[in-house]
Amino acid sequence: MTPPKRASLDALTTRQLLARRQLLAGRLGDAQHVLAGSLVEQARRCGKPGCSCAGGAGHGPYIYFSPRQVDRGRLRYVPSRLVGIVHRYVARGGEVEELLAEISAINVELLARRELV
């Protein structure tokens, strides 16, 4: 879901915009299971002399979470037992961001109409 174009919002009545905003807000649901960021797969070298990883592809691959804002640039290791959960949280984070972007676009249109409530 991508935020609507301004022109498409112009075509809606204020009543339709308010109904759409309420529908989207209802879809936000439980915000406890959200992660803003992405999953990264990397191989690592252990540093032991003579290990096959020194000249090859490394150990792994391992899964890391890369946060979008807080601690930017710092990868967090994701244990294999949590990969599925973290994947769902990241996907849910993307959904929430899209919903909020559309709600914001609707509010901008309502503000332009001087009907923001």
N, C-alpha and C positions, 0 to 999 in steps of 0.2 A: 504494500500500500504506500503510495507516494502522496504527499500533501497535494490538495487540489490546486489547480491554477486559479489565480485571482478572477479570471473571466468566468470560470465555472461557478464560483461563489457569488459573483454579481447576479447571476441568473436566478439564484434562490431567494425566496422571500425571507424576511427576518424570522418568521415563524419556522420555516424549514431549517434555517441555520441553527436556531436554538434547539430544535429537535435533533438535528444531526450532532450537535455538540453534546447533548445529553446522552445520545446513543454511544458516542465515542468514549465519553467519560465512564459509562457503565462497563465498557470493554476493558478499561484499565485494570480492573480487578485487584487482586492481591499484589501489592508492590514489594513484598518481602523476598520474592524469588526472582530477583533481577540482578544481572551483572552487566555493566557497561564496559565493553571491551571486546577482545577477540581471543580465540585459541590459536596457539602457535605450536607447530611441531618442529623439534630440533634434535639433532644428534649431538652428543657431547664427547669430549676426549677426557680420559681420566688423568693423564699426566704421568702414568707409570712407564718407566723405561721398558722397552721391549713389548709393550702391549700392542695388539694388532690395531688398536684405534689410532695410534700415533701416525701411521701412514695411510690409514684408510678412512672409512666413512664415519667412524666414531661409534659410540654406544648409543643405543636407543632405537628408534626415535622416542623422545619423551615429549609429553604435552605440557605446555605452559600457558598460563592466562596472562594476557597483556591488558592491564587496565587502561581505559580510555582517558581518564582525567587524573585521579589521585595516584600519586607515585608513578607518574608517567614514565615510561621507559623501563620500569622494573618488572621483570617477568616473575611470575609466581608459579612454582612447580605444582602440577595437578596430579595427585596419585591416581593410578589407573582405576581404582574403585570409585573415584569421584568424577571421572571424565564425562560420563553420561549426564550427571546432574549439572555440572558446570556448563556443558553444551546447552542444556535446556534453559539454564539461567541466562546465558548469553543470548540465545534466540529470543527469549522473553524480553530481555533488555532492548533488543532491536524493535520488537513489536511496540513496546511502551514508548520508545522514542518517536516512532512513526505516528502513533496515536496523539501524542502531545504536540507534534508538529502540526497535525491537522487541526487540533483544537485551537492552537495558537493562530493559525491562519483564519479560522472562523472568527476568533475574537478580534483580529485585526480588521476584518470586514465589518463586524458589528461596530467597532470603534469608528471606522470611517463613516458609518451611517449614523453615528451618535446614538446608537441603541445598545451599547454594551451594558448588560445587566448581570 
